[in-house]
Amino acid sequence: MPGPHLLLVVVAVCLIKTASGFANGKVSLSCGDMTPRHGHDSSSKPAPYNITLDKHTFSPGDRITVTLRVVPTSGSIHFKGFLIEARDAGNPDGPAVGSFSLLNPSESQLLHCDHTQGSAVSHTSKSKKTEIQAVWEAPKTPPSGVQFMATVVQKYKVYWVQIPGPVVSLNGATGVPPPNPTPTTTTTAAFSSEGCGRSKSCLRDPVGCDPGRDPLCFFLSFTPEERTVLFELSGPADGYLSFALSLDKWMGNDDVYLCVRDGDSVDINAAYVSGRAHPEFASENVLSDTAWQLADGVIQCRFRRDILLPRQIESRFSLDQSYFLFIAHGRAEDGVIYRHDRQPLISTHQTVITGLPENLAGSRSPLLIKFHGVFMLVAWMTTVTTGVIIARYFKHDWPETRLFGRRLWFQVHRALMTLTVLLTCVGFSLPFIYRGGWSRHAGSHPYLGCTVMALSFIQPIMALLRPATDSSRRYIFNWMHLGTGTIARVLAVVAIFLGIQQQALLLPGPWSTGVLAGCVVWGVLVDLLLEFHSKVVIVSRFKKIVLAVFLVGNVGFLSVLLNTIRNV
């Protein structure tokens, strides 16, 4: 038997050999099957990496930029090693096609595969990377379709082999081989509402729900990127989950994207609805970086689509325009997609969830909804607050000053409160005009709005029926008038906070919420200051100075909010 020292040396040599692998990227031996010689199997988990291209069609000699990167939602994931090749889409197990040139020579190198120099790209060291790029040049006699694929090493025992990438088609080629079926893998990162209103736009039902915590949350998000849009769709469904881009509020002639459950996997497809017919699946693959997840009856799928597509790809909407959004879900039986009420997806019952016009390169809220927000902010942040301050603290300052035969403070108070009621009435009606009825997906916001509207009507009616100043029942009116007005103001503020989080008028957060909170706190502080002054007189002109400062600050906060509404 070998001595212990010799055994230790043998073991150490084996460990060094195993650990070293091919950290320098000289992996030409792996050109064929693209499998690292690490002595371990490829990871069965979904790959947190994807391949993107800057073109979808090519001609001989054309150059295409290929990007291998970490999926944006995968957190702090990185990779150390990689191997990128292009293969004939009709023969993906065949030799590499075309040649590459480097964009990151310090992190990547060219390999000699299948008697062609530069036919593959690999790493130069085991440094941590999140993205690598190279330029692929089409050969003089290319196949009709080329698919890119990559092997990625995260660490020695964790790697993924032949991660499929997009397929590019030869211009003018006939009988282009169809791309390999979209890989059905589970997503590596849970869906989340984080970033909604900032880095991505979201449509949620119930309003404000988070798909990462609420299994009953229907969720659609889209994140504009340089050339593509990243879509995320999630919700409880027995058979399918889909969304559509529409030019109007009625389903039909729409650009549809479906995530259909097929056993223990999910098929992700683009389709088009012509008239009132069933969806017709797209003949060309326009989606990339597809991923899905099934858990507890919830379907989640993620994919990218180019903002602009070649002209020959018909029935696909450009993603730089404004559209209505629809989300539908239900069961899929016998190849026919049904809604949850067993109506076909395209039916007289329209959609499960309807959204508002969204510009995928920067969402735009409808004009009527913007005016709704403007009128409510002016009414309940400025006019009503100023009217209350005038009545409460300036009544005794202008006892004999009159305007049109009535005391000045009363005329100013009445004018501001009348303006508040008028603005509230107009603002209250605008969402109903836009929606064509009641919104079932706005949470408690419309209920609070209706309550505020009712209290706004009650206040002037009580004022008209108030008893005389010297009446023994005057105190009853005073308390009811104060109580009703205070309740209306509190509910209005709550409704406004909920309103700026509505999908129709989703102001960028959290700073917009902070500005609104600042406006409310500003009014409360001024009220407390004037109340303190009424108990302890400081200077004779103190109240007028405070009123002026309040108006300047209030108009400042209001201007910021109104400008934000104008820009969403």
C-alpha positions as CSV (number, residue, x, y, z in Angstrom):
1,M,0.0,0.0,0.0
2,P,1.3,3.5,-0.7
3,G,2.4,5.6,2.2
4,P,0.1,8.3,3.6
5,H,2.3,11.1,2.1
6,L,2.2,9.6,-1.4
7,L,-1.6,9.1,-1.1
8,L,-1.9,12.8,0.0
9,V,0.1,13.9,-3.0
10,V,-2.0,11.8,-5.4
11,V,-5.3,13.2,-4.0
12,A,-3.9,16.7,-4.2
13,V,-2.9,16.3,-7.8
14,C,-6.4,15.0,-8.7
15,L,-8.0,17.9,-6.9
16,I,-5.9,20.4,-8.6
17,K,-6.6,18.9,-12.0
18,T,-10.3,18.8,-11.3
19,A,-10.5,22.3,-10.0
20,S,-8.5,23.8,-12.8
21,G,-10.7,22.7,-15.6
22,F,-10.5,25.1,-18.5
23,A,-10.4,28.4,-16.7
24,N,-8.4,29.9,-19.7
25,G,-11.3,29.2,-22.1
26,K,-9.3,26.9,-24.4
27,V,-12.3,24.6,-24.8
28,S,-12.1,23.6,-28.5
29,L,-12.7,20.0,-27.4
30,S,-16.2,21.0,-26.5
31,C,-17.0,22.6,-29.9
32,G,-19.2,19.7,-31.0
33,D,-21.6,19.0,-28.1
34,M,-20.7,22.2,-26.3
35,T,-20.4,20.3,-23.0
36,P,-17.8,21.2,-20.4
37,R,-15.5,18.4,-19.4
38,H,-16.2,18.9,-15.7
39,G,-17.3,15.4,-14.8
40,H,-20.8,16.7,-13.8
41,D,-24.2,16.8,-15.4
42,S,-25.7,20.0,-16.8
43,S,-27.9,21.8,-14.3
44,S,-31.6,20.7,-14.4
45,K,-32.6,24.1,-13.1
46,P,-33.8,26.8,-15.6
47,A,-30.9,28.9,-17.0
48,P,-30.8,32.5,-15.6
49,Y,-29.1,33.6,-18.9
50,N,-30.4,34.5,-22.3
51,I,-29.1,35.4,-25.8
52,T,-30.3,38.5,-27.7
53,L,-29.6,39.7,-31.2
54,D,-29.8,43.1,-32.9
55,K,-31.3,41.6,-36.1
56,H,-33.8,38.9,-37.0
57,T,-32.9,38.6,-40.7
58,F,-29.6,38.6,-42.6
59,S,-27.9,38.4,-45.9
60,P,-24.5,36.7,-46.7
61,G,-21.7,38.8,-45.1
62,D,-24.0,40.6,-42.7
63,R,-22.8,41.2,-39.2
64,I,-25.1,40.6,-36.2
65,T,-24.3,41.6,-32.6
66,V,-24.9,38.7,-30.2
67,T,-25.3,39.4,-26.5
68,L,-25.2,36.8,-23.7
69,R,-26.3,38.2,-20.4
70,V,-27.9,37.4,-17.1
71,V,-31.7,37.6,-17.1
72,P,-32.5,41.0,-15.5
73,T,-34.8,39.6,-12.8
74,S,-32.2,37.0,-11.6
75,G,-30.6,39.3,-9.0
76,S,-26.9,39.1,-8.4
77,I,-26.3,36.1,-10.6
78,H,-23.1,36.0,-12.7
79,F,-21.2,33.6,-14.9
80,K,-17.5,32.7,-15.2
81,G,-17.3,30.6,-18.4
82,F,-19.2,30.5,-21.7
83,L,-19.1,29.1,-25.2
84,I,-21.2,30.7,-28.0
85,E,-21.8,29.2,-31.4
86,A,-24.2,29.6,-34.4
87,R,-25.7,26.5,-35.9
88,D,-27.9,25.7,-38.9
89,A,-31.4,25.9,-37.5
90,G,-32.4,22.9,-39.7
91,N,-29.5,20.9,-38.3
92,P,-28.7,22.2,-34.8
93,D,-26.4,19.2,-34.1
94,G,-24.3,20.0,-37.1
95,P,-21.1,22.1,-37.3
96,A,-20.8,25.8,-36.3
97,V,-21.8,28.3,-39.0
98,G,-20.2,31.6,-39.8
99,S,-17.5,33.3,-37.8
100,F,-17.2,35.8,-34.9
101,S,-15.2,38.9,-34.1
102,L,-14.6,40.2,-30.6
103,L,-16.0,43.2,-28.8
104,N,-14.6,42.3,-25.4
105,P,-11.1,41.0,-26.1
106,S,-10.1,41.1,-22.5
107,E,-13.0,38.8,-21.5
108,S,-13.5,36.7,-24.7
109,Q,-11.5,34.9,-27.3
110,L,-12.1,33.1,-30.7
111,L,-11.9,29.4,-31.0
112,H,-11.1,27.2,-34.0
113,C,-14.1,24.8,-34.4
114,D,-14.9,22.5,-37.3
115,H,-11.9,23.7,-39.4
116,T,-13.1,27.3,-39.2
117,Q,-11.2,30.0,-37.3
118,G,-13.4,32.2,-35.1
119,S,-16.4,29.9,-35.4
120,A,-17.0,30.1,-31.6
121,V,-16.4,32.5,-28.7
122,S,-15.3,31.5,-25.2
123,H,-14.0,33.2,-22.0
124,T,-10.4,34.1,-21.3
125,S,-10.5,33.7,-17.5
126,K,-12.8,32.8,-14.7
127,S,-13.6,36.4,-13.7
128,K,-17.2,37.1,-12.9
129,K,-19.3,38.4,-15.8
130,T,-22.9,39.5,-16.3
131,E,-22.8,40.2,-20.0
132,I,-20.6,39.5,-23.0
133,Q,-21.0,40.6,-26.6
134,A,-19.5,39.4,-29.9
135,V,-20.2,40.1,-33.6
136,W,-21.2,37.2,-35.8
137,E,-20.6,37.4,-39.6
138,A,-22.7,35.3,-41.9
139,P,-20.8,33.0,-44.4
140,K,-21.0,33.5,-48.1
141,T,-23.3,30.4,-48.5
142,P,-25.4,30.4,-45.3
143,P,-28.3,28.1,-44.5
144,S,-31.8,29.5,-44.7
145,G,-32.0,29.8,-40.9
146,V,-29.3,30.2,-38.2
147,Q,-29.8,29.6,-34.4
148,F,-27.5,30.8,-31.8
149,M,-26.8,28.8,-28.6
150,A,-24.6,29.1,-25.6
151,T,-23.1,27.0,-22.8
152,V,-22.7,29.0,-19.6
153,V,-20.7,28.0,-16.5
154,Q,-21.7,29.7,-13.3
155,K,-19.3,27.7,-11.2
156,Y,-17.4,24.4,-11.7
157,K,-20.3,22.1,-10.9
158,V,-23.1,24.4,-12.0
159,Y,-23.5,25.0,-15.8
160,W,-26.0,24.9,-18.6
161,V,-25.4,23.3,-22.0
162,Q,-26.7,24.7,-25.3
163,I,-29.0,27.3,-24.0
164,P,-31.1,28.0,-27.1
165,G,-31.2,31.6,-28.5
166,P,-33.1,33.3,-31.3
167,V,-33.2,32.1,-34.9
168,V,-32.3,34.5,-37.7
169,S,-33.7,34.0,-41.3
170,L,-31.9,34.5,-44.5
171,N,-33.4,37.3,-46.5
172,G,-35.4,36.0,-49.5
173,A,-35.0,32.4,-48.6
174,T,-37.9,30.0,-49.2
175,G,-38.8,27.1,-47.0
176,V,-37.0,28.6,-44.0
177,P,-36.8,25.8,-41.4
178,P,-38.9,26.6,-38.4
179,P,-37.0,27.4,-35.2
180,N,-36.7,24.9,-32.5
181,P,-39.7,24.9,-30.2
182,T,-39.4,27.6,-27.6
183,P,-37.8,26.0,-24.5
184,T,-40.3,25.5,-21.8
185,T,-38.3,26.2,-18.7
186,T,-39.4,27.5,-15.3
187,T,-38.4,31.0,-14.3
188,T,-35.6,31.5,-11.9
189,A,-36.9,34.6,-10.2
190,A,-40.3,35.1,-8.7
191,F,-42.5,37.8,-10.2
192,S,-42.9,41.0,-8.2
193,S,-44.6,44.3,-8.4
194,E,-41.3,46.0,-7.4
195,G,-40.5,48.7,-9.9
196,C,-44.1,49.3,-11.0
197,G,-44.5,53.0,-11.9
198,R,-40.8,53.5,-12.1
199,S,-38.8,51.0,-14.2
200,K,-41.9,49.2,-15.6
201,S,-45.6,49.8,-16.2
202,C,-48.1,47.4,-14.6
203,L,-51.7,46.4,-14.9
204,R,-52.9,44.7,-11.7
205,D,-56.2,43.2,-10.5
206,P,-56.9,43.8,-7.6
207,V,-55.4,47.2,-7.8
208,G,-52.0,47.3,-6.1
209,C,-51.6,43.5,-5.7
210,D,-48.2,41.8,-5.8
211,P,-47.9,38.5,-7.7
212,G,-45.0,37.6,-5.5
213,R,-47.3,37.5,-2.4
214,D,-50.9,37.2,-3.6
215,P,-51.7,34.0,-5.6
216,L,-55.0,35.6,-6.7
217,C,-53.2,38.6,-8.3
218,F,-53.6,39.1,-12.1
219,F,-50.5,40.9,-13.2
220,L,-49.1,42.2,-16.4
221,S,-46.0,44.3,-16.6
222,F,-43.9,45.6,-19.5
223,T,-40.4,47.0,-19.3
224,P,-39.1,49.0,-22.3
225,E,-35.5,48.3,-23.2
226,E,-33.3,49.6,-26.0
227,R,-34.8,47.5,-28.8
228,T,-37.2,45.2,-27.0
229,V,-40.0,45.1,-24.4
230,L,-39.9,42.6,-21.6
231,F,-43.4,41.3,-20.7
232,E,-44.4,39.5,-17.5
233,L,-47.8,37.9,-17.1
234,S,-49.1,36.1,-14.0
235,G,-52.4,34.9,-12.6
236,P,-54.5,32.0,-11.4
237,A,-55.8,30.0,-14.3
238,D,-56.8,26.4,-15.1
239,G,-55.7,26.4,-18.8
240,Y,-54.5,29.7,-20.2
241,L,-53.5,33.3,-19.4
242,S,-53.3,35.9,-22.1
243,F,-53.2,39.5,-22.9
244,A,-54.0,41.5,-26.0
245,L,-53.1,44.9,-27.5
246,S,-56.2,46.5,-28.9
247,L,-56.9,49.7,-30.9
248,D,-60.3,50.1,-29.1
249,K,-62.2,48.8,-26.1
250,W,-63.6,45.8,-27.9
251,M,-61.8,42.5,-28.5
252,G,-61.3,41.7,-32.1
253,N,-58.5,42.5,-34.6
254,D,-56.0,42.5,-31.7
255,D,-52.4,41.4,-31.2
256,V,-52.6,38.6,-28.6
257,Y,-50.0,36.8,-26.5
258,L,-50.9,33.5,-24.8
259,C,-49.5,31.3,-22.1
260,V,-51.3,28.0,-22.4
261,R,-50.8,25.2,-20.0
262,D,-49.9,21.8,-21.6
263,G,-49.7,19.2,-18.8
264,D,-46.8,20.2,-16.7
265,S,-45.4,22.8,-19.1
266,V,-46.6,26.1,-20.6
267,D,-46.6,27.0,-24.3
268,I,-45.9,30.7,-25.0
269,N,-47.2,32.0,-28.3
270,A,-48.1,35.1,-30.2
271,A,-51.4,35.1,-32.0
272,Y,-53.7,37.4,-33.9
273,V,-57.5,37.8,-33.6
274,S,-59.2,38.7,-36.9
275,G,-62.7,40.0,-36.3
276,R,-64.6,37.8,-33.9
277,A,-62.8,34.6,-34.8
278,H,-60.6,32.4,-32.6
279,P,-56.9,33.4,-32.2
280,E,-54.6,32.4,-35.1
281,F,-51.1,31.5,-33.9
282,A,-48.3,33.4,-35.5
283,S,-46.5,31.6,-38.3
284,E,-43.1,33.2,-37.4
285,N,-41.5,33.2,-34.0
286,V,-41.3,36.8,-32.7
287,L,-40.7,36.1,-29.1
288,S,-37.4,35.5,-27.3
289,D,-36.1,34.7,-23.9
290,T,-39.3,32.9,-23.0
291,A,-39.6,31.4,-19.5
292,W,-42.5,30.1,-17.4
293,Q,-43.5,28.8,-14.0
294,L,-46.4,26.7,-12.7
295,A,-47.2,26.7,-9.0
296,D,-50.4,26.3,-7.0
297,G,-52.7,26.9,-9.9
298,V,-50.8,30.1,-11.0
299,I,-49.4,30.5,-14.5
300,Q,-46.5,32.8,-14.9
301,C,-44.7,33.5,-18.1
302,R,-42.0,36.0,-19.3
303,F,-40.8,36.9,-22.8
304,R,-39.3,39.6,-24.9
305,R,-40.5,41.1,-28.2
306,D,-38.8,43.6,-30.5
307,I,-40.4,47.0,-30.4
308,L,-40.3,47.2,-34.2
309,L,-40.6,44.1,-36.4
310,P,-39.8,43.6,-40.1
311,R,-42.5,44.6,-42.5
312,Q,-43.0,41.0,-43.7
313,I,-44.2,40.0,-40.3
314,E,-47.8,40.9,-40.5
315,S,-50.5,41.2,-37.8
316,R,-48.0,42.3,-35.1
317,F,-48.5,45.7,-33.6
318,S,-45.5,48.0,-33.2
319,L,-44.8,48.6,-29.5
320,D,-44.1,52.3,-29.8
321,Q,-47.8,53.2,-30.1
322,S,-50.7,53.5,-27.7
323,Y,-53.1,50.6,-27.2
324,F,-55.8,49.3,-24.9
325,L,-54.8,46.3,-22.8
326,F,-56.9,43.2,-22.1
327,I,-56.1,40.3,-19.8
328,A,-58.1,37.1,-20.2
329,H,-57.9,33.6,-18.5
330,G,-59.8,30.4,-18.5
331,R,-59.6,26.7,-19.6
332,A,-58.2,25.2,-22.8
333,E,-60.2,22.2,-24.1
334,D,-59.9,20.5,-27.5
335,G,-57.7,23.1,-28.9
336,V,-60.2,25.9,-28.2
337,I,-59.4,28.5,-25.6
338,Y,-62.2,29.4,-23.2
339,R,-62.8,32.2,-20.8
340,H,-63.5,31.4,-17.1
341,D,-67.3,31.5,-17.9
342,R,-66.8,28.9,-20.7
343,Q,-67.2,31.6,-23.3
344,P,-64.6,31.5,-26.1
345,L,-61.8,34.0,-25.6
346,I,-63.4,36.1,-28.3
347,S,-67.0,36.5,-27.3
348,T,-69.6,39.1,-26.7
349,H,-68.6,39.2,-23.0
350,Q,-65.2,40.9,-23.9
351,T,-62.5,40.5,-21.3
352,V,-61.8,39.6,-17.7
353,I,-59.7,42.7,-17.1
354,T,-59.5,45.8,-19.2
355,G,-56.7,48.3,-19.0
356,L,-56.1,51.8,-20.3
357,P,-54.1,53.0,-23.3
358,E,-50.5,52.3,-22.7
359,N,-47.5,53.5,-24.8
360,L,-45.0,50.8,-24.2
361,A,-42.1,53.2,-24.6
362,G,-43.6,55.4,-21.9
363,S,-47.2,55.0,-20.7
364,R,-49.7,57.7,-21.2
365,S,-52.8,58.2,-19.1
366,P,-56.1,59.2,-20.8
367,L,-57.0,62.9,-20.8
368,L,-60.3,62.5,-19.0
369,I,-58.5,60.7,-16.1
370,K,-55.9,63.3,-16.0
371,F,-58.5,66.1,-15.6
372,H,-60.2,64.0,-13.0
373,G,-57.0,64.0,-10.9
374,V,-56.4,67.7,-11.5
375,F,-59.9,68.7,-10.4
376,M,-59.9,66.6,-7.3
377,L,-56.4,67.8,-6.3
378,V,-57.3,71.5,-6.7
379,A,-60.7,71.0,-4.9
380,W,-59.5,69.0,-1.9
381,M,-55.9,70.2,-1.5
382,T,-56.3,73.9,-2.1
383,T,-59.8,75.4,-2.4
384,V,-61.4,73.5,0.5
385,T,-58.4,74.0,2.8
386,T,-58.2,77.7,2.1
387,G,-62.0,78.1,2.6
388,V,-61.9,76.3,6.0
389,I,-58.9,78.5,7.1
390,I,-60.8,81.7,6.1
391,A,-64.0,80.7,8.0
392,R,-62.2,79.4,11.1
393,Y,-59.5,82.1,11.7
394,F,-60.5,85.2,9.8
395,K,-64.2,85.5,10.7
396,H,-63.4,88.0,13.5
397,D,-60.7,89.9,11.5
398,W,-63.1,91.2,9.0
399,P,-66.3,91.8,11.1
400,E,-67.6,94.8,9.2
401,T,-65.9,94.5,5.8
402,R,-68.6,93.6,3.3
403,L,-68.7,92.3,-0.3
404,F,-72.0,92.4,-2.2
405,G,-73.9,93.1,1.0
406,R,-72.5,90.2,3.0
407,R,-69.4,89.9,5.2
408,L,-66.2,89.5,3.3
409,W,-65.1,86.3,5.1
410,F,-68.4,84.6,4.4
411,Q,-68.4,85.6,0.7
412,V,-64.8,84.2,0.3
413,H,-65.7,81.1,2.2
414,R,-68.8,80.5,0.2
415,A,-67.1,81.1,-3.1
416,L,-64.3,78.7,-2.3
417,M,-66.7,76.0,-1.1
418,T,-68.9,76.4,-4.1
419,L,-65.9,76.0,-6.3
420,T,-64.9,72.9,-4.4
421,V,-68.4,71.3,-5.0
422,L,-68.3,72.3,-8.7
423,L,-64.8,70.8,-9.2
424,T,-65.8,67.7,-7.4
425,C,-68.9,67.2,-9.5
426,V,-67.1,67.6,-12.7
427,G,-64.1,65.5,-11.6
428,F,-66.5,62.8,-10.2
429,S,-68.2,62.4,-13.6
430,L,-65.1,62.1,-15.7
431,P,-64.1,58.5,-14.8
432,F,-67.7,57.3,-15.5
433,I,-67.7,59.0,-18.9
434,Y,-64.4,57.4,-19.7
435,R,-65.3,54.0,-18.4
436,G,-68.8,54.0,-19.6
437,G,-70.0,52.9,-16.2
438,W,-68.7,51.6,-12.8
439,S,-65.1,50.3,-12.5
440,R,-65.0,46.9,-10.7
441,H,-61.2,46.9,-10.6
442,A,-60.4,50.2,-8.8
443,G,-60.7,48.9,-5.3
444,S,-62.1,51.2,-2.6
445,H,-61.3,54.3,-4.5
446,P,-64.6,54.8,-6.3
447,Y,-66.6,54.0,-3.1
448,L,-64.7,56.7,-1.2
449,G,-65.3,59.0,-4.2
450,C,-69.0,58.5,-4.1
451,T,-69.1,59.1,-0.3
452,V,-67.2,62.3,-0.7
453,M,-69.5,63.4,-3.6
454,A,-72.6,62.8,-1.4
455,L,-71.1,64.7,1.6
456,S,-70.2,67.5,-0.8
457,F,-73.9,67.9,-1.7
458,I,-75.0,67.6,1.9
459,Q,-72.8,70.5,3.1
460,P,-74.4,73.3,1.0
461,I,-77.9,71.9,1.7
462,M,-77.3,72.1,5.4
463,A,-75.9,75.6,5.0
464,L,-79.1,76.7,3.2
465,L,-81.3,75.2,5.9
466,R,-79.1,76.5,8.8
467,P,-81.0,78.2,11.7
468,A,-80.4,81.8,12.6
469,T,-77.2,82.8,14.4
470,D,-79.1,83.5,17.7
471,S,-81.2,80.3,17.5
472,S,-81.0,77.8,20.3
473,R,-80.4,75.1,17.8
474,R,-77.5,76.8,16.0
475,Y,-74.9,74.7,17.9
476,I,-76.4,71.6,16.3
477,F,-75.8,73.0,12.8
478,N,-72.3,74.1,13.8
479,W,-71.3,70.6,14.9
480,M,-72.9,68.8,12.0
481,H,-71.4,71.3,9.5
482,L,-68.0,70.8,11.1
483,G,-68.3,67.1,11.4
484,T,-69.6,66.5,7.8
485,G,-66.9,68.8,6.4
486,T,-64.1,67.1,8.3
487,I,-65.2,63.6,7.3
488,A,-65.4,64.7,3.7
489,R,-61.9,66.1,3.8
490,V,-60.4,63.0,5.4
491,L,-62.1,60.6,3.0
492,A,-61.1,62.8,0.0
493,V,-57.5,62.8,1.1
494,V,-57.6,59.0,1.4
495,A,-59.3,58.6,-2.0
496,I,-56.6,60.9,-3.6
497,F,-53.8,58.8,-2.1
498,L,-55.5,55.7,-3.5
499,G,-56.2,57.5,-6.8
500,I,-52.5,58.2,-7.7
501,Q,-51.9,54.4,-7.4
502,Q,-54.6,53.5,-9.9
503,Q,-53.5,52.0,-13.2
504,A,-55.3,54.8,-15.1
505,L,-53.2,57.5,-13.3
506,L,-50.2,55.8,-11.9
507,L,-47.9,58.6,-10.7
508,P,-44.2,57.7,-10.4
509,G,-43.5,56.6,-6.8
510,P,-42.6,56.8,-4.1
511,W,-41.7,60.5,-4.5
512,S,-45.1,61.5,-5.9
513,T,-46.7,60.0,-2.8
514,G,-44.2,62.0,-0.7
515,V,-45.2,65.2,-2.4
516,L,-48.9,64.6,-1.8
517,A,-48.1,63.7,1.9
518,G,-46.1,66.9,2.1
519,C,-49.1,68.9,0.8
520,V,-51.4,67.4,3.4
521,V,-48.9,67.9,6.3
522,W,-48.3,71.5,5.2
523,G,-52.0,72.2,5.6
524,V,-52.2,70.5,9.0
525,L,-49.2,72.4,10.3
526,V,-50.7,75.7,9.2
527,D,-54.0,74.8,10.8
528,L,-52.2,74.0,14.1
529,L,-50.2,77.2,14.0
530,L,-53.2,79.3,13.5
531,E,-55.1,77.4,16.2
532,F,-52.2,78.2,18.6
533,H,-52.2,81.8,17.5
534,S,-56.0,82.0,18.3
535,K,-55.1,81.1,21.9
536,V,-52.0,83.2,22.3
537,V,-51.9,86.3,20.2
538,I,-48.4,86.8,18.8
539,V,-48.5,89.8,16.4
540,S,-51.5,91.5,14.7
541,R,-50.5,90.6,11.2
542,F,-49.3,87.1,12.0
543,K,-52.4,85.3,10.6
544,K,-52.2,87.2,7.2
545,I,-48.5,86.3,7.0
546,V,-49.2,82.6,7.7
547,L,-52.1,82.6,5.2
548,A,-49.8,84.0,2.5
549,V,-47.0,81.5,3.3
550,F,-49.6,78.7,3.3
551,L,-50.8,79.6,-0.2
552,V,-47.3,79.9,-1.6
553,G,-46.4,76.4,-0.2
554,N,-49.7,74.9,-1.2
555,V,-49.5,76.2,-4.8
556,G,-45.9,74.8,-4.9
557,F,-46.9,71.3,-3.9
558,L,-49.9,71.5,-6.2
559,S,-47.8,72.6,-9.2
560,V,-45.5,69.7,-8.8
561,L,-48.4,67.2,-8.7
562,L,-50.2,68.8,-11.6
563,N,-47.0,68.8,-13.7
564,T,-46.5,65.1,-12.8
565,I,-50.0,64.3,-14.0
566,R,-49.4,66.2,-17.2
567,N,-46.3,64.1,-18.0
568,V,-47.8,60.6,-17.2
